[in-house]
Structure formats: C-alpha cells, structure tokens
Amino acid sequence: MESTSEGVEKAYKALRAMQVQDLAMRKFNELSAGQHQKVALARGLVQEADFMILDEPTSNLDPRHQVYVSSFLRFLSKKMGVTVIMISHDLNVSAKYADRLLVMERPRRIHSIGAPREVINRDMIRRAYNIDCDIVDDHGKPHVMLQDFIFE
C-alpha cells in the first residue's frame, strides 16, 4: 500500500506529464473543456494501467495540445508498453499516430481494419463518410484533405 505522499507525487507527475500541474488546486468545474480532457488523462495515468480506452482524448484541445497528447499516448504505447485504444473522428490524427485503425461505417458495421496506409483511401472515405477527398503522403502516413461541398 502506498503512502499519501507517494500518491500525491504520482498525481503531480501525471499532471506534469499532461502539462497541467498549475491546475492541481483548481476545482474541476472551473476548468475549460480542453483542461478537463488533460486532467482526465492525468487521472488515467495515475492508475498505471496496462491499457487505456480513450474516447476522443484530443477533442477540445488546440492543435499544439492535440499533437502533444497524441505523441504522449504513442510514447506510452511504444516505450511503456501500455495498450492504447482510442476512439477518434479525426482521420489525420488517427493516421499519424495509430499503428492500426478500425474504421466503422453506418450502421454499426466494420468497414476495415489495418495499418493506416492500408485502410485510409479515397474509396473508404467515400463509403464510410460519404464525402470525397484527396490523400497525400505525409512521411509514409496518409493525410486526408476533404473536399468542400458545393452550394449553388
């Protein structure tokens, strides 16, 4: 059983990892949506679990913090052996940071599973999301550029 001081040190370490140590003494309901996301991730880190299931962990974050959190989760996976399962609607974040993707299409049907390069293509985007796109190579990972709807 860990002492209170060990628990507090774990909590501060997790807050530092998520770059929100300045929020330690603030009430949760006083925080912004993005701060809620980062504090929730810090809470998960304190648990030192072997796996994490995260629902949209980069939502409500600005681009810098989306990249930071995604990079940190990849670090946890690669260097710490934590299995990270992440639900995301951001195709480019998913393609850049995930080893494998599972793409759903409506209604509740799996469209494809595999490495980002194998899964993300124009046909999948059209079928799963009913929108056209262009896909470019971004250092070996697909990057999706959605096409605008035309209103006349």
Disulfide bonds with the S-S distance in Angstrom:
none
